[in-house]
Amino acid sequence: MAVRTMLDRLETANWLDRVGDPLQRGVQAVLRGRIRDVLHGVWLGHPLHPALVQLPIGAWLSTAVVDALPGADRTATVLTGVGTAGALPAVAAGLNDWASLSREQRRIGLVHASVNVVAVGLYTGSLIARLSGNHHLGRRLAYAGLAGSSLGAYLGGHLSYRQAAAVNQAEAFLRQIPEGWQDLCAQDALAEGKPFRASIGEVPVVVTRTDGAVTAMIGNCGHQTGPLGDGELINVDGAECLVCPWHGSTFRLSDGVVLHGPAASDQPLLRTREVGGRIQASLP
């Protein structure tokens, strides 16, 4: 309960914004365009940061095991170096994701990042000590670094599983749509090239008509539930796309594929048909 209370307080600790807000602006100014999309994992269809952290965490855990064995100083040194080097791209991807989160998420994320930076510093010190021949100090610094990275992992789990950071928040809406065809709107309510807000029960749906083709997409962006019905239709490489007005995630209308982040997952599409002048939709 004490840990939960601490996390609740961190989420509302607005003093963290004095550091977080300028850092966010700096990250967004440096990481832009294609680099930003690569680090978000747009090309992977999945956030890149969780995949990248496997290397440093795996190497550092292996270091802890090897350090407990006699005569394995060289192996432990190599593993420490591999983990420390592997932490750098993981940090870059994590900062990139962090900069597009909500304010409460960024507060927890800032502490998560700070703890991990300390852990990387401890492992860097461990590597230097080992290369200098002081393996005893190297082991002590590595075990301290492991404690720090474990705390960082706990905070990362809080971000993902309690605060739903970097989770596809649109997918759950599909579970609320009944089987069969559902009424959306009148066909003549759709203006060419202009998103139209509709719903199926409590599920928001954005309906578009471009070049005579009608598309129905879950209406809240999977990144941070931004209202896609307020978004802009643009053409990207010959394909009609819808841009989220909150953070700029760009989805192709023909198949929901994400072309630009921060969203890393495709936006769910529904099947559509026209019956008696009405547009209907059903689960894919």
N, C-alpha and C positions, 0 to 999 in steps of 0.2 A: 504493500500500500504506500510506503514511503517513496518508492521509485515512481509509482504512478502519479503521486502528488507532485513530485519534482517535475515530471514531464508536463503535467497540466500547467504548472507555473511557467515553464519554459515557453509553452505555446502562447501565453499571454504576456510574456516579458518584452514589452515594447522598447526597452532600453537596448535590446539586441539589434533593433532596426538602425541604430546609429552607426553600426558597423555593416549590417547586412545590406542596407539600401545603397550606399555608395559602391559596395562590392558587387552588387547585382548590376549596377550601371556599367561598371568596369568590365565585367564578364561579357555582358551583352555587346559592348563596344568592340571587344577583341574577337570574340567567337561569333562570326557572322557567316551567312550564306552557306556554301557547300560544306565548310568545316563544321558549322553548327549542325547541319543535317546528319553528317557522318557521325558526330559524337552523340547525337540523340539516338542513333540506331535506326533511322528511317530506312536505310538500305537493307537492314536486317529484319525489319518488321517486328522489332522487339527492342526495348531500351538496352543500350549497349553497356551502360555502367555495371549492372549486375553480372554480366558475363566477364567483364574485365577484372573485377575484384577477385575472381577465382584464382588467378595466378599469384598475386601477393599473399592472399590468405593461405593458399595451399602451400606455398614455399615457406612461409613463416611458421605454419603449424609443423611442417616437416623439420624445420630447424629446431623447434622445441624438442621433437622426438630424438633427433640425431644428437643434440647437445647432451642428452641423458645417457648416451652410449660412450664408452671409452674409445679413444683413438680415432675419433671422427671429426677432428677440428677442421680439416680441409673441406670436407663435405658440408659442414655447417656454414663455413664461410661462403661457399658457392651458393648455397640455398639462401643465405641472408642477402647476398648481392642480387640474385634473381628476383626475390620478392621485393626488394627496395626499388629496383629498376622497373618492375612491373606495376608498381604503385603509381607511377607518374601518369601513364595514359588513363588509369582508373580515376585519378583525381581530376584530370581534365574533363572526362565525360561526366563525372559527378557534378562538377561546378556548372557545366553547361546545362544539365537537367535542373539543378537547384535554382538557376537564375529565372526559370519560367514557372516556378511554383507560387502558390498563394503565400501571403505574409506569414500566417501561422506555421505553414510547412517550412518556410525559409528559416524561421527561428530555430526549429529543431534541427534543420539541415545545417545551419551554421555551427551549432554545437557538435553535430556529427562530424562535420568537416574538420573542426578545430581539434577534436580528439584524435582523428586519424592523422592529421598533420603532426601532432605530437608523437604518435606511434611511428610514423615514417622517420621523424627526427631521431627517435631512440634506435631504430634499426640502422639508420645511417651511422650513428655513433658506434653501434655494435660492429658494423662492417669495418669502420676505420680502426677500431680496437683490435679486431681479429687480424687485419692486414698488418698491423704493427706488432703482432705476436702476443698481444694481451688477450688470450682467449677467455680467461676467467671473467674479465670485465665485459667482453663481448657477449658472453652467455647471460650475465646479469642484465645488461641493457636489452637483450633480445627478449627475455622473459617479461621485462617491464613493457616492452613494445607490444608483446602479445596480449597483455592485459588491456592496454590502451585500444588496440585494434578490436578486441572482443567487445569492449564498451561501445566502440564506434559501430560495430555490427548490430548491437542491440538497438541503438538509436536509429540505424538504418531500417531495421525491422519495424520499429514504431512508425517511421515515415511511410513505409509501404503498406503495412497491414492495419494500422489504425487510422492514419491520415490519408491513405489511398494515393500517395504521391507516385507518379509515373505508372499508375494502373489505368487500363482502358476502362474508363467509367461509362462508356456507351454500351458495352456488351451486356450489362445486366438488364438493360431495358428490353432486350429480346425475350427475356424470361417472363415478361409481363404482358406479352402480346398473345391473345388466344389463337388457337389453330383456326385455319380457314381464312377466307377473304374478309377484310374489314374496310368499312367505308372511310374515305379520307376527306374528299371535297368534290365540288362540282367541277367538271372539266373546264367550263368557261371561267372559273375563278383563277385559273393559272395564266399569268402573263408571260410571254416569251422572255426567257433570260432573267426572270425575277423570282427569287425564292419565296415560297408560300408556306406559312406556318399551319400545320394541321396537328391532329393527335389521334391516337387510338387509346381510348380510356385516359389514363394518366401518362401515357407514353408520348413524348413530343416527337413529331415527324416533320421534316422539311421536304417539301415537294417542289420539283423544278421541271420546267419544260424548255428544252433547248433543241432546235431543229426538229421539232415535232415529237421528240422522244421524252417520255415522262419518267422521272427518277424519284424514288422515295427513300430517304435516308434518315436514320435516327437523328433527331433534331438537336441533341446536346453533344458537343464535341467530346470525344473520348479522353482528351487530355485533361481538361479542367471543367468540363460541362458547359463550355461557352455556347451561346445561342446561335446555332448555325443559320437559323431563319433570318438573322440580322446580317449575315455574311454577304460577301460580294462574289459574283460569278466572274471568273477570269479564264483565259485560255492559256494553257501551258503546253508547249510543244504540240499544238494542234488538238489538245484534249480539253473539254470543258471541265472546269474545276470549281469547287466551292471553298472559300477562305473563311476560317473562323475569325470573327471580329475581335476576339480577346487576345490571342497570341499568334495568330497568323498561320496556324496549321492548315495545310492545303490538301483537299481530297478530290480525287478524280471521280466525276459523277458516274461514269460508265460502270465502275466496279468498286468504288469506295477506297481504292488504294491511296495511301498517304504519299504525297510527293514532297512536301516540305513540313518539317517539324515546327514546334516541339513534340507534337504527337508522333509516336513511333509505331502505332498500330493502325490498321485500316479502320475506316468508319463503316459500321454495319449498314448494308442496304436491304431493302425489302423488295419483293416482287410486286409489280404493278399491272393493272389492267383497267380498261374502260368498259363500263357496263351501263347502258341507259343514260349516258351523259355524266356519270359519276366515276371518279377515280377511286379504285380500291387497291388495297395492299395486303400482302400476306407474308408470313415468315419465309426466309430464303429456302 
